[in-house]
Amino acid sequence: MTSLKVSVLALSVMASGWTAAATYVVDRYQDDQNKGSLRWAIEQSNTNPSDDNEILIQAVGKAPYQIKVNSPLPEIKGPVKIMGTQWDKTGEFITIDGSNYIKGEGAKACPGAVEGQYGTNVRTMTLPGLVLRDTHHVVLKGLDIHRFCIGILVNRSSNNLIQHNRISNNYGGAGVMFTGDDGKGNPTATTTNNNKFLDNILQDNGDGLELTRGAAFNLIANNLFTNTKANPEPSQGIEVLWGNDNAVVGNKFENYSDGLQINWGKRNYIAYNELTANSIGLNITGDGNILDSNKIHGNRIGIALRSEKDANAHITITKNQIWDNSKDIKRCEAGGSCVPNQKLGAIVFGVPALEHEGFVGSRGGGVVIDPKNLQKTCTTTNQQGCNAQPNQWIQPPKLEARQGQLVVSFKGEANQRYRVEFFGNHNARSNEAEQFIGAETVATNAQGEARLTWKPNIKFANYTANITNHVGASSELSQSAQFK
């Protein structure tokens, strides 16, 4: 009777589709299909996915611990946790290295989807290291993904966690690519959502990370994005292309063409990041994006807003600390600022990028754009055949310092509310926004005019201000004012 009960239980478990969790130990670094190899472990887990599956990669021999793969690894079908076990013990990573089969000269070893194109900033999903495609609930931890064209490809996959890894020297598409690409370059909605990318180090990748073609509601937090002189294409720390509703919070971006670039993404929240030593800190188009409380210093341009075909798109710039920019950093891999006599500083409208006439720099390996397809930015309000200036060309306020008070005046839309933000600078020659010191709301009259008097409670060498209208479009900074 007991054996009959066991058999009935086994049959009911099989019928329910439930599978028992399994742990696969990687204790051999040879790249083969024998027990104990990484390739074997992924294949075993793929045949038996479970929420509690684990692939534990042990430290074998002496550091550095390195698995060199000779051909593409199987795509990972979750749920599964893949963990380099040494990280919890010593903070060391176990490397998965693709240099045995990624052959060629630098970025040219990484072809794009379009024949003749290669490297960073071209559409590609070529030669990735670890691939999460059409899956969910995969955890990656304690790994260094090294020398692929794309380190980690997350394609049409959601609810994954990538934490405490190093992603290095992936010179093609990106260190990490979150994309809803349908395989033909088209975005897919609701397929690449709710992923978390936390506490990682990204060094010497072309783009550090991409959120593209429908990637939405993902959290990118507390990561370091950095480059050394070894990187042939220091492009973007993060590129957002048609990605919406993502949160990028508490990261550091240094030594890129653009720390972060948004291309026509919507409602992305970019907050509490530090951006330094980039040609441009934040290089932005799109609608409803919010740049909040970031520290932006030591770049050529702090925040650049580009023109685009959607004249109604608006971007909110609020409570950021911006100082010590206008550096001579001419690094322009599909972004950045290399235009001679370019206006520099904290917030600059109308900076040309790779889609614009007048851009100076690389548009991507092998990319050729017909000059007639390049966008132009209007320089006056009555021009035709060009993009309007960004943020509806909202004008900065006039700021004066009088008898211990700051007097703000500006002309905007009639009978509308505006938020005025005030900033202080320690350097009397600065015209930036070193410290946010307060804000007030004011309404315009029937002629669109507004005037506000505000008393700062902290003394600075000078002060600046900007305004944000009722739909969230922010202006450049005012000229500085100082008390005599």
Secondary structure, 3 states (H helix, E strand, C coil): CHHHHHHHHHHHHHHHCCCCCCEEEECCCCCCCCCCCHHHHHHHHHHCCCCCCEEEECCCCCCCEEEECCCCCCCECCCEEEEECHHHHHCCCEEEECCCCCCCCHHHHCECCCCCCECCCCCCCCCEEEEEECCECEEEECEEEECCCEEEEEECCECCEEECCEEECCCCCEEEEEECCCCCCCCCCCCCECCEEECCEEECCCCCEEEECCCECCEEECCEEECCCCCCCCCEEEEEECCECCEEECCEEECCCEEEEEECCECCEEECCEEECCCEEEEECCECEEEECCEEECCCEEEEECCCCCCCCCEEEECCEEECCCCCCCCCECCCCCCCCCCCEEEEECCCCCCECCCCCECCECCCCCHHHCECECCCCCCCCCECCCHHHCCCCEEEEECCEEEEEEECCCCCEEEEEEEEECCCCCCCECEEEEEEEEECCCCCEEEEEECCCCCCCEEEEEEECCCCCECCCCCCECCC
